[in-house]
Amino acid sequence: MNCPIESRDPEMLVALCAGQLDLKTAEALKQHLAACAACRSVAAEQAVVWKALEAWEAPVVSPDFDRRLYRRIDEGARLTWFARFLRSFREMPLRQALPLTATAGLLLMAGFLVQHPIIVAPAAQRQDSVRANQVERTLDDLELLRQFSAAGSASESAHPDAM
């Protein structure tokens, strides 16, 4: 027998655990399991799953289940799409709603920034342009300072205490 794992046919192992194989194939596969550790491991895990499924019992359905189901379907059909959308959030706990709200806020902010980018103006450059009247006043001020310094130096040399 070919190894089901090597031939990429693990469904045979599942069928063996479910009891769906014919007697001849099941016996051949059991002989293979004795020699193949990988298949034996998969078969053991599947056996645990099938035992758990056999032990599970479906809950009893109440007698008015159909009536309540059809009533809820009718109520849902009468709701608007927006009310159906909001209904899904009504049952959501706060720990799930908070990250969703934060994500939605960040997406809105990102969309706003993409549509209205913040434009940073370059730093204002110095204006080197000089007005003519400013030049004239500056030259007048320099001339006045020269006159003061000439008058000050002349008065210092004429002073008898001057050295």
GROMACS elastic network, one bead per residue, 0.5 to 0.9 nm:
[ bonds ]
;  ai    aj funct       b0    kb
    1     4     6  0.86668   500
    1    28     6  0.67422   500
    1    29     6  0.72344   500
    1    31     6  0.88153   500
    1    32     6  0.68575   500
    2     5     6  0.87530   500
    2     6     6  0.77049   500
    2     7     6  0.69174   500
    2    32     6  0.82809   500
    3     6     6  0.53282   500
    3     7     6  0.60958   500
    3     8     6  0.83909   500
    3     9     6  0.82815   500
    3    10     6  0.89332   500
    3    29     6  0.87145   500
    3    32     6  0.73655   500
    3    33     6  0.89652   500
    3    36     6  0.78497   500
    3    39     6  0.76001   500
    4     7     6  0.51597   500
    4     8     6  0.58575   500
    4    10     6  0.52281   500
    4    11     6  0.79197   500
    4    12     6  0.67303   500
    4    13     6  0.73551   500
    4    29     6  0.89153   500
    4    39     6  0.73199   500
    5     9     6  0.59554   500
    5    10     6  0.55674   500
    5    13     6  0.89729   500
    5    38     6  0.76841   500
    5    39     6  0.66721   500
    6     9     6  0.76791   500
    6    10     6  0.88394   500
    7    10     6  0.82344   500
    8    11     6  0.86869   500
    9    12     6  0.62672   500
    9    13     6  0.81887   500
   10    13     6  0.53929   500
   10    14     6  0.67787   500
   10    15     6  0.88691   500
   10    39     6  0.83994   500
   10    42     6  0.83945   500
   11    15     6  0.60735   500
   11    16     6  0.85279   500
   12    15     6  0.50155   500
   12    16     6  0.61217   500
   12    17     6  0.87471   500
   12    21     6  0.79342   500
   12    29     6  0.83740   500
   13    16     6  0.50417   500
   13    17     6  0.63982   500
   13    18     6  0.86458   500
   13    29     6  0.80558   500
   13    39     6  0.75250   500
   13    40     6  0.89501   500
   13    42     6  0.73162   500
   13    43     6  0.57363   500
   13    46     6  0.77595   500
   14    17     6  0.52473   500
   14    18     6  0.61610   500
   14    19     6  0.86148   500
   14    20     6  0.86827   500
   14    42     6  0.85886   500
   14    43     6  0.70949   500
   14    46     6  0.63038   500
   14    47     6  0.83627   500
   15    19     6  0.60407   500
   15    20     6  0.50749   500
   15    21     6  0.59766   500
   16    19     6  0.51405   500
   16    20     6  0.60903   500
   16    21     6  0.56941   500
   16    22     6  0.89756   500
   16    25     6  0.88195   500
   16    26     6  0.62891   500
   16    29     6  0.79659   500
   16    30     6  0.87267   500
   16    43     6  0.79742   500
   17    20     6  0.77679   500
   17    21     6  0.88577   500
   17    43     6  0.67718   500
   17    44     6  0.85009   500
   17    46     6  0.63127   500
   17    47     6  0.55007   500
   17    50     6  0.69838   500
   18    21     6  0.81829   500
   18    46     6  0.85192   500
   18    47     6  0.79953   500
   18    50     6  0.67441   500
   19    22     6  0.83452   500
   19    26     6  0.85197   500
   20    26     6  0.88089   500
   21    24     6  0.82002   500
   21    25     6  0.62741   500
   21    26     6  0.56562   500
   22    25     6  0.55982   500
   22    26     6  0.60575   500
   22    27     6  0.86404   500
   23    26     6  0.51552   500
   23    27     6  0.61210   500
   23    28     6  0.86953   500
   24    27     6  0.52891   500
   24    28     6  0.63524   500
   24    29     6  0.87123   500
   25    28     6  0.51384   500
   25    29     6  0.61005   500
   25    30     6  0.85860   500
   26    29     6  0.50923   500
   26    30     6  0.61283   500
   26    31     6  0.86978   500
   27    30     6  0.50877   500
   27    31     6  0.63506   500
   27    32     6  0.87163   500
   28    31     6  0.52038   500
   28    32     6  0.63531   500
   28    33     6  0.87796   500
   29    33     6  0.61871   500
   29    34     6  0.88226   500
   30    34     6  0.65256   500
   30    40     6  0.88984   500
   31    34     6  0.52957   500
   31    35     6  0.70287   500
   32    35     6  0.53763   500
   32    36     6  0.60907   500
   32    39     6  0.81011   500
   32    40     6  0.85664   500
   33    36     6  0.50989   500
   33    37     6  0.69405   500
   33    38     6  0.83673   500
   33    39     6  0.59053   500
   33    40     6  0.50279   500
   33    41     6  0.88442   500
   33    43     6  0.81912   500
   34    37     6  0.75730   500
   34    39     6  0.89996   500
   34    40     6  0.72352   500
   35    39     6  0.88563   500
   35    40     6  0.83648   500
   36    39     6  0.55777   500
   36    40     6  0.61552   500
   36    41     6  0.87619   500
   37    41     6  0.61145   500
   37    42     6  0.87298   500
   38    41     6  0.52145   500
   38    42     6  0.64353   500
   38    43     6  0.86865   500
   39    42     6  0.51241   500
   39    43     6  0.60267   500
   39    44     6  0.85007   500
   40    43     6  0.50992   500
   40    44     6  0.60983   500
   40    45     6  0.86774   500
   41    44     6  0.51402   500
   41    45     6  0.63009   500
   41    46     6  0.86723   500
   42    45     6  0.51865   500
   42    46     6  0.61904   500
   42    47     6  0.85961   500
   43    46     6  0.50448   500
   43    47     6  0.60582   500
   43    48     6  0.87171   500
   44    47     6  0.50249   500
   44    48     6  0.64257   500
   44    49     6  0.88415   500
   45    48     6  0.52140   500
   45    49     6  0.64895   500
   45    50     6  0.88560   500
   46    49     6  0.50185   500
   46    50     6  0.61870   500
   46    51     6  0.85760   500
   47    50     6  0.51335   500
   47    51     6  0.61188   500
   47    52     6  0.86031   500
   48    51     6  0.51713   500
   48    52     6  0.62474   500
   48    53     6  0.86952   500
   49    52     6  0.51546   500
   49    53     6  0.62489   500
   49    54     6  0.86977   500
   50    54     6  0.61210   500
   50    55     6  0.86059   500
   51    54     6  0.50782   500
   51    55     6  0.62084   500
   51    56     6  0.87473   500
   52    55     6  0.51249   500
   52    56     6  0.63090   500
   53    56     6  0.52527   500
   53    57     6  0.84078   500
   54    57     6  0.78989   500
   57    60     6  0.89490   500
   58    61     6  0.87392   500
   61    64     6  0.84449   500
   61    65     6  0.66721   500
   62    65     6  0.53502   500
   62    66     6  0.87013   500
   63    66     6  0.76443   500
   63    67     6  0.87115   500
   64    67     6  0.53549   500
   64    68     6  0.63307   500
   64    69     6  0.86282   500
   65    68     6  0.53112   500
   65    69     6  0.60542   500
   65    70     6  0.86726   500
   66    69     6  0.50525   500
   66    70     6  0.61541   500
   66    71     6  0.85328   500
   67    70     6  0.53804   500
   67    71     6  0.62109   500
   67    72     6  0.87748   500
   68    71     6  0.50855   500
   68    72     6  0.62474   500
   68    73     6  0.86687   500
   69    72     6  0.52609   500
   69    73     6  0.62696   500
   69    74     6  0.87308   500
   70    74     6  0.61716   500
   70    75     6  0.86147   500
   71    74     6  0.51406   500
   71    75     6  0.62102   500
   71    76     6  0.86296   500
   72    75     6  0.50162   500
   72    76     6  0.60840   500
   72    77     6  0.85717   500
   73    76     6  0.51212   500
   73    77     6  0.61943   500
   73    78     6  0.88581   500
   74    77     6  0.51218   500
   74    78     6  0.65107   500
   75    78     6  0.53702   500
   75    79     6  0.67130   500
   76    79     6  0.53735   500
   76    80     6  0.85300   500
   76    84     6  0.73563   500
   77    80     6  0.80491   500
   79    82     6  0.80027   500
   79    83     6  0.59521   500
   79    84     6  0.63032   500
   80    83     6  0.52591   500
   80    84     6  0.63490   500
   80    85     6  0.86500   500
   81    84     6  0.51283   500
   81    85     6  0.61698   500
   81    86     6  0.87214   500
   82    86     6  0.62024   500
   82    87     6  0.85615   500
   83    86     6  0.50815   500
   83    87     6  0.60643   500
   83    88     6  0.89184   500
   84    87     6  0.50596   500
   84    88     6  0.67810   500
   85    88     6  0.56774   500
   85    89     6  0.73005   500
   86    89     6  0.53309   500
   86    90     6  0.64442   500
   87    90     6  0.51092   500
   87    91     6  0.71927   500
   88    91     6  0.62270   500
   88    92     6  0.71177   500
   89    92     6  0.50795   500
   89    93     6  0.84386   500
   89    97     6  0.77474   500
   90    93     6  0.82231   500
   92    95     6  0.83189   500
   92    96     6  0.65121   500
   92    97     6  0.64232   500
   93    96     6  0.56219   500
   93    97     6  0.63228   500
   93    98     6  0.88212   500
   94    98     6  0.59135   500
   94    99     6  0.89108   500
   95    98     6  0.56857   500
   95    99     6  0.72894   500
   96    99     6  0.60651   500
   96   100     6  0.66943   500
   96   101     6  0.89342   500
   97   100     6  0.51606   500
   97   101     6  0.60451   500
   97   102     6  0.86105   500
   98   101     6  0.51194   500
   98   102     6  0.61716   500
   98   103     6  0.85680   500
   99   102     6  0.50147   500
   99   103     6  0.60065   500
   99   104     6  0.84903   500
  100   103     6  0.50914   500
  100   104     6  0.61132   500
  100   105     6  0.85747   500
  101   104     6  0.50986   500
  101   105     6  0.61569   500
  101   106     6  0.86567   500
  102   105     6  0.50700   500
  102   106     6  0.62123   500
  102   107     6  0.86245   500
  103   106     6  0.51292   500
  103   107     6  0.61602   500
  103   108     6  0.86080   500
  104   107     6  0.50897   500
  104   108     6  0.61760   500
  104   109     6  0.86249   500
  105   108     6  0.51084   500
  105   109     6  0.61765   500
  105   110     6  0.85813   500
  106   109     6  0.50366   500
  106   110     6  0.60502   500
  106   111     6  0.85003   500
  107   110     6  0.50523   500
  107   111     6  0.60792   500
  107   112     6  0.85463   500
  108   111     6  0.50818   500
  108   112     6  0.61569   500
  108   113     6  0.86410   500
  109   112     6  0.50478   500
  109   113     6  0.61575   500
  109   114     6  0.85824   500
  110   113     6  0.50928   500
  110   114     6  0.61334   500
  110   115     6  0.86255   500
  111   114     6  0.50997   500
  111   115     6  0.62270   500
  111   116     6  0.85296   500
  112   115     6  0.51366   500
  112   116     6  0.59059   500
  112   117     6  0.79291   500
  113   116     6  0.50098   500
  113   117     6  0.50166   500
  113   118     6  0.72620   500
  114   117     6  0.56775   500
  116   119     6  0.88957   500
  120   123     6  0.89985   500
  121   124     6  0.82735   500
  122   125     6  0.84328   500
  124   127     6  0.88614   500
  126   129     6  0.89376   500
  127   130     6  0.82514   500
  130   133     6  0.85470   500
  130   134     6  0.68291   500
  130   135     6  0.72248   500
  131   134     6  0.53605   500
  131   135     6  0.66546   500
  131   136     6  0.89228   500
  132   135     6  0.51937   500
  132   136     6  0.63002   500
  132   137     6  0.87734   500
  133   137     6  0.61682   500
  133   138     6  0.85665   500
  134   137     6  0.52042   500
  134   138     6  0.61493   500
  134   139     6  0.86202   500
  135   138     6  0.51367   500
  135   139     6  0.61739   500
  135   140     6  0.86216   500
  136   139     6  0.52010   500
  136   140     6  0.62273   500
  136   141     6  0.86792   500
  137   140     6  0.50170   500
  137   141     6  0.61448   500
  137   142     6  0.86294   500
  138   141     6  0.50594   500
  138   142     6  0.62149   500
  138   143     6  0.86356   500
  139   142     6  0.50614   500
  139   143     6  0.61754   500
  139   144     6  0.86387   500
  140   143     6  0.50818   500
  140   144     6  0.62193   500
  140   145     6  0.86879   500
  141   144     6  0.50829   500
  141   145     6  0.62492   500
  141   146     6  0.87074   500
  142   145     6  0.50561   500
  142   146     6  0.62380   500
  142   147     6  0.86940   500
  143   146     6  0.50848   500
  143   147     6  0.63061   500
  143   148     6  0.87504   500
  144   147     6  0.51253   500
  144   148     6  0.63243   500
  144   149     6  0.87030   500
  145   148     6  0.50709   500
  145   149     6  0.61514   500
  145   150     6  0.85470   500
  146   149     6  0.50875   500
  146   150     6  0.60072   500
  146   151     6  0.84414   500
  147   150     6  0.50871   500
  147   151     6  0.60097   500
  147   152     6  0.83897   500
  148   151     6  0.50889   500
  148   152     6  0.59053   500
  148   153     6  0.85131   500
  149   153     6  0.60631   500
  149   154     6  0.85053   500
  150   153     6  0.52389   500
  150   154     6  0.61293   500
  150   155     6  0.85806   500
  151   154     6  0.51598   500
  151   155     6  0.61156   500
  151   156     6  0.86111   500
  152   155     6  0.52083   500
  152   156     6  0.61954   500
  152   157     6  0.88047   500
  153   156     6  0.51091   500
  153   157     6  0.63524   500
  153   158     6  0.87454   500
  154   157     6  0.53565   500
  154   158     6  0.63143   500
  154   159     6  0.87209   500
  155   158     6  0.51502   500
  155   159     6  0.61196   500
  156   159     6  0.52543   500
  156   160     6  0.85377   500
  156   161     6  0.86424   500
  156   162     6  0.61542   500
  156   163     6  0.87572   500
  157   160     6  0.79105   500
  157   161     6  0.89949   500
  157   162     6  0.61603   500
  157   163     6  0.77313   500
  158   161     6  0.87860   500
  158   162     6  0.74925   500
  159   162     6  0.54123   500
  159   163     6  0.87114   500
  160   163     6  0.80092   500
